[in-house]
């Protein structure tokens, strides 16, 4: 009787990483792009980040307080949403607009669908698209060094040349967090080293988009054009920091690859065949909507089901 083993219910091994820690890792990984954005665009970028984060955190707190729900702002997910939203808007955007975007991201996209883990699209991208549709002029007006002008991707779409090195460093116009490819890649390396993401989604996404660009970009195998398209706009920001969102991306290995392929193709279609020079936000949102189908097609078959069907067929043959 002394040797009786008391077995508890699964799981027996518990992961130490929780939501708060993961969100903290994401915040840390976004610091290089955030700091460079503040350096590049000045004090307005810093105020924009503060207002965006504040509106998201306050919206979540007020919603849960009014509905007598558990307060969840300590998990830092609202902070991540606010930071991502700020990095996806131009620094010249009126402050009240980014605050409205924060409210939309939390209340409409996140909380009305059940809160963290229930939203069907990335809240920050949903808010960005809402702002683009509602305030197109303000969201597509970019100023750099006091001069209002087109982004590098817009120049490429018009057939003009761009300085790829400036795009890598970030000395160009654009949204607060998308300009410096080096800062974004540094943040991506941090995410990978901390084990927050793997390379299946971003790697497949970028490779697919690169192939699409070479085939349909209209410039053949022009590597300068290819690199400019990859490092320009929101591709790197979207690929590493938003397409990899746990809630709105597939969990199966094959599903992640299919998801990345769809992202790359849609981004290419929007950029090269659409009216806008950008397309990452819409590509990610459309792909988010396909995640349930992708997971349905790629979920591994339960062990024993195929064998059971085979045995039934054999028994049916014997009876016949």
N, C-alpha and C positions, 0 to 999 in steps of 0.2 A: 504493500500500500504506500510505502514511502517513495516509490519510484513513479507515482502517478504524475503525469505532465498536465499542467493546466494551460490549455491553448486559448488565447484570446482571439477576438475577431480581427480580421485584416483591416487596414494595413499594419504590418509589424514594424516597418521602417518608416520613420517620419522625416520629411525634408525640413531642414532648418530655415530655408529661405521662404519668407512670406511676402505678401503683396507689398507691404511697406518697404521692405528691403529691395525688392525688384524695382519699385518706383524710384527709390533713392539712387540706385545704380543708373537708371535712365537719366535722371536729373544730372548726375555727375558726368555722364557721357555727353550731355548736351551743353555742358559748360564751355568747351572750346568754341563752338559755333556761337553761343550766346555772347561770350566775352569779345570775340572778334566782331560780332554784329554791333555791339556797343562802341567798340573802337572805330569801326568803319562808318557808322551813321550818327554817332554822338549821343547826347543826353536823351533825345527823344526815343531812341531805341530802348534805353534803360527804363524810362517811364512807361513805355508801351508794354514791356515785359511785366513790370510791377502791376499795372492796371489789369492786364489780361489774367495773370495768376490770381489777383485779388478778386476779380469778378467771378472766376470759376469757383474758387473756394467759398466765397460768400454765397453764391447761388446754391451750391450743394448744401451748405449749412442751413440756409433759410428754408429750402425745400424740405429737408428732413425734419427740421424743427417744427414747421407748420403742420406736417403730416404725422408728427409724433413717431418718427422712425429713428432707428439707431444712427447717431452721428458718425459718419465714416470719413471725415476729412483728414483724419490722422493717417490713413493709408497712402496719402500723397498722390493718389491718382488724379485728383482735381488740379494739383500743382503741375503735374506732367501735362495735362490737357491745356492748361493756361500757357505754359511755356512753349509747347508745340504750336499753339495758335499764334502766339506773338512772333515766333520765328517764321511763320508763314504769311505775314502781312508786311506791307511796306511801312517804313518808319514815318512816312508822311500822313498815314491814315489818321483821321480825327480820333481822339482818345475815346469818345463816346461810342464810336463804331466798334472798336475792339472790345469794349466792355459789353456791348450788345451781343457780339459774337461769343463772348465767354458765357453769357446767360443762355444763349441758344445751344451751345455745345453741351452744357450740363443739364439744363432743364429738358430741352426737347430731344436731343439725341441720346442722352445717357439716362436721366432719372425717369422719364416717362416710359421707358422701356424696361424698367426694373433695377436700374443702377449698374454698378460695376459688374461686368460679366454677362450682362443681358443686352447691351447695345448691339445693334446690327451693323453699325459702321463706326469708323474712328471718329470720336466726338470733335477733335480739333479740325479734321478735314471736312466734316459735315458743316462746321461753323464757317470754315474758310469758303466753301462753295456757297453757303448762304450769303456771306458778305459780298462775294463776287457777283452773284445774281442781283442782289439788292443795291449794291453801291459799286457798279462796274468801273466807273471813272476813277473813284478814289482807290480802288484795289488794283488798278492797272496803271497807275501813275507812279513812276519811279524817279527819284532824284538822287544824284550822286555828286558830291562836291559842289552842291548848290546849283547844279545844272540838271534840268529835267530831260530825260532822253529814253531811248529804247533799251531794253535789256539785251544782253548778248544773243539770246535765243531769237528775239525779234529781229535783230540784225541779220542773223543767219537765215531766217525765213525769208527775208527780203533780198537775199543773195549777196549781202555784204560780208566782209571779212571781220574776224574778231581776234583779239589777243588771248590765246589760250593760257599763257602764263599768268596773265592778270586774273583770269577766271579761276585758275588753280589757287592762287593766293587769296583772291576775294576782292580785289580792287575794282569792282564793277557795281553797276546798279542791280537791284533786285530786292527780294524780301529780306528781312533782318537776318534770317538764319541760313539762307540758301547760297550765299555768294562764295564762301570760302570752301573749296573742295578739300583742302588740306585739313581744316578744322573739323569738317564732317567725317572724314576718314579717320582722324584721330579719335573722335568720339565712337565711331563704329568699332575700332580696334578695342576700345575699353569695354564695350558691350560684349564683344566676342570673348575677350579674356576673362571677363567676369561670369561667363556662361549664361548670360541673359538671352542671347540669340545665337543661332547657328547661321551658316552661309547658304542654306538651301534656298530660302526665299529671295534675299537680296542678290545672291550670286546668279541664280536662274533668271531673275528679273533683268539684271544689267546685261548678261550675256545675250538673252533673247532680244532685248532692245538694240544691242550692238549689231546683231545679225540683221534685224529688221532695218536698221539704219543703212547698213551696207547694201542691202538689196533694194530698198524702196526710198532711201533718203534723197535720191537724185544727184548724188555726188560720187557715185561709184565707191572705190576703195580709197577715198581721201581720208587718211588717218587724222589729219588736223580737224576736219569737220566732225569725224566720229568722236574724238576726245572732247571737243567743244560741246557736242550734244549730250555726252554722258556727264560731264562736270558742270554743265550749265543748268539753270533752272532748279527745280526741286527734286530732280531724280535721286540724288544721293540721300538727301534728307528724307524723302519718301521711302526709298528702298530699305534703308537701315533702321529708321526710327518709327515709321508709321505702318508700312506694309507688314512688319513683323509683330504688330500688336497681337498679344495672345488671344484676346477675345474675338477679334474679327479676322483671324487668319486660320487656315487649316492646322490640325494637330498631327495628321498622318504624314510620314516622310514623303510618300508619293504625292499626296495632296499639296504639300508645300511646293514641290517642283511644278506641278500643274498650275498652281496659283501664280508662281513666278513667271511662267510662260505667258499666261493670260495677261498679267500686268505689263510685260514687255511689249506684247502685240498691241494691246489697247493704247499704251503710251505712244507707240509709233504711229498708230492710226490717227490719234488726236493731234499729234505734233505735225505730221507731214501731210495729212489730208483734211485737217480741220482748219477753221479760221484762226485759231489761236496758236501761238508758238509753244505753249505749255500744254500739259495734259496729264500730269502725274496725279493730281488730286482726284480728277474724275475717273481715271483708270483704277485707282485704289478703291474708291467708293463702289464702282460697278463690280469690281472683283470681290469686294466684301459681300455683296448680295449673292454671289455664286458659291460662297463657302459652304453652306449646307449641302448643296448638290455635290460639290467636290468631295466632301467628307463621306457622303452617302456612297459615292462611287469607289472611293479608295479605302474605306474602312476594312481592315483585315477580316476575313471570314472566320467565324468562331471555330475553334478547334473541334473536329469531330463531325461537323455538319456534312461535309462532302462524303465522308466515309459512310455516314448513316444513310444518305441518299443512295449510295452505291449498293449497300446491303439490301435496301428495300427493292431495288431493281432486280438484284439477284434472286431474292425470294419470290418476286412476282414471276420471273422466268421459270423457276422451279415448279410453281403451281400450274403454270400454263403447260 
